[in-house]
Amino acid sequence: MALIGQGFMVVWHDIREADEPEYHRWHTREHMPERLGVPGFLRGRRGVDWSLARHRYLTLYEGKQLEVFCSAAYLQRLNNPTPWTNRLQPAFYNFIRSGCAVVSTTGRGVGGAMITIRLSFHGASEAKLVVDSAAITEQIMALDGVSSVDIGSARPEITSAKTRETELRGTTSDGLFDAVLLVDGIGRRELEAAKPGVLDILQALGWSPKTDDVAVYDMAYMLEPA
């Protein structure tokens, strides 16, 4: 099993160029440790793709249950940001996120890179995603370099609460996608080689993600609770 827990929250965003060095310090030294201190947060991961002009950064939090991401303890943190968070939040833009219920998860370990693919139903349904998940997973796991495959169904209502942090950050977009496919691999080179095959598998099953909804992220940092 790659994902741990029954729910996760996935975030894509950009940071003003001048603030990127401070963002990395803040996210590593304060922000992610703070999040992993919330009961039910099981693991946090940050990824980056320096080649992207949009949605350069990825953050993934895994939770014991999906409801962790709207819990009183988590909302308390969101409504009481630290001074460092207060200073840095306005540097965020192109912010997309959603809580997600785990549809399926297969594999072992954590890879060195991850493909993320946002999916829209476009007349299909979550039921089709559930039916297709076994074939998607089995076929993608057969590709060289892939270490795990995870599928989540978006639950934007879980993460859409208005908080002090969202006010500081400006535009936060919840509900822009219906599902997400996460493909872990041993490195960027391997996943870039596997990506056409992943897209062919999805296409054959009737899923056609937009180009802007597909990216490969190098895993920059991972943290679990102390």
N, C-alpha and C positions, 0 to 999 in steps of 0.2 A: 504494500500500500504506500503510495507516495504522499498524498495529503493525509494529515492527521486531524481527526475531529470530523464533525458533521456539517460544518459550514466554513466559509472563508469570505474575506473581503479583499477585493482586487481594485487597485488604483493605478491610473496612468496620469502623468502630468508633465509639465515643463517648469523650469526655474529660470528666472532672469539670469543671464550669463554672468553678470557681475557678482551674483549671490551664490553661484554653484559651489565654490570651495567651502563657504560657510554652511551651506545646506548639507554637504557630506559630513562635516563635523557634527552639526546639530543632530542629524538623523541617526548617526552612529552612536554618539556619546550620550544623547539625552532622549530623543524622541522615541526611538524603537525600544530602549530599555523601559521607558515610561509605559508604553503600550503593553509590553510583555509583563508588566506588573499588574495589569487588570485581570481579575479572576476570569478564567476561561480562555484567555489568549494562550495558544500553545506554541506558536512559532511565527517569526516574522522574517521576510526575505525582501531584499531590495535588488533591483536589476537596473541596468543602464544600456542604452544603445547610442553611442556618441555620434553615429551617422545620421540619426533622425533629426529632422527639423521640427517635428511635432510628436508629442508623447514620448519624449526621450527617456523618462523614468518610469519604472514599474515598482509598485509595492504590493506585497501579498501577505495577508495575515490569516492564519489558520486558527479556527476556534473550536472549542469543545462542542458547542451548539451554535447554530446560526444566530440565536437570540443574544449571544454574547455581544454582538455588534450594535445592539440597541439597549444594553443593560444599563441600570442606574449607575453602576460603577464606571462604565465607559463614558456615559453622558456627563458624569461629574467631571471627568478629565477634559472632555471637549469644551465644557462651559467654564473651565478654570485654567486657561492656558498659561504656561510659564512665561516669564519675561522674554526668554530666548525665542519661544514659539511666537509670542506677540510680535516680536521684531521681524521674524522671518516669513510668517504666513503671507504677507502681501507680495512676496516674490513668486508665489505659485500662480500658474495659469494653465489653460487647456486641461482642466482638472475633470477627469471622468472616474467614477467609482460605482460600485454596487456590492452589497452583500450577496452571496450566492449560496444556494443549497447544493450540496454535493449530489450529482446524478450518478457518477461512477468514478472510481479511482483504481488504477492498476499500476504496478511497478514497485520498485524498491529504491530507497535512497534519495538523495538530492543531487541533481546534475549541476554542471558548470554553466549551463545556459538554458534558456526557456523560450519556446515559441508561445506567444499568446495570440489567440484568434477570437475576436468578438463576433458573435453570430446573431443574426436577426431572423425571426420566424417567417416574416413575409408570407402570411397565409398558412404557414405550417403551425405547429403547436409544440408545447413541452412534451406531449405524449409521443410525438414523432421523434423528438430528441431522445427520449428514454428508450424507445424501440431501436433506434439507430446506434445507440451508445455502444452496444456490444461489438458491432461490426466496426465502428470507428476505432474503438480501442484496440481490438485484435489486429486490425490491418496496420495501424500506425505503430504498434509495438513491434511489428515485424521489420520495420525499417531500421537500417544500420544507424547506430549512434543514439537511438532513443532509449531512455531509461525509465520513463513513466508517462502515463497519459491520464489526465484528469478532465472531467467535464462538470461544469456547474451551471445551474439555472439561476438567472438573475432574480434577486428579490430587492428591488430598489427601495421599497418601503421600509426596509430594515435600516438603511443608512441615510434616509432623506430628512432626518430631523434637523431643524435649523438651530445651530449652536453658535457660541461665541467664536469658535474657530472658523466656521463657514462664513461668518460676517467679516472676519479679518481677511479671509482668502479671496473674497469676491465670488465670481461665478463658479459654482460647483454643479456639475451635471450628473444627476442620477437618472437611470431609466433610458439610457441611450443604446442599450443592447439587451438582448433577451437571454443570451447564454454565452459562455466562454469555454474555449478549449485551451488547456495548458499542456504543452508537450515538453517535458524535461529531457535534456540530452547531455552527453558528456562534454560538449563544448560547442562554441559558435560554428566552427568549420563543419562539424558533423550535422548540426541542425540546419544550417544554410543548405547543405546538400540534401537533407531529408525534406525540406519545406515544399518543393514541388510535388513530391509524393503525397505529403499530407493534404495539400490542396486538391490533388486529383482524387483522393479517397473521399473527401468531403463533397466534391462536385458530383461524383458518381452516385452519391446518396441524396443529392438534391440540395446541398448546402453550398451557397456561393458567397463567401465573405468578400467585402470590399477590400481593395488593396490597402487602404489606410487602416484597416482593422487587423492587419497581420504584421507582426514584428517579432524579432529575435533579440532577446536581452541577455547580456552577460550577467551572471549572478555576482553582485559586488559585496553583499553582506548578508549574513543569516544569524538570527539570534533566537534562543529558546529561554524560557524563564530560568532564573537562577535556581 
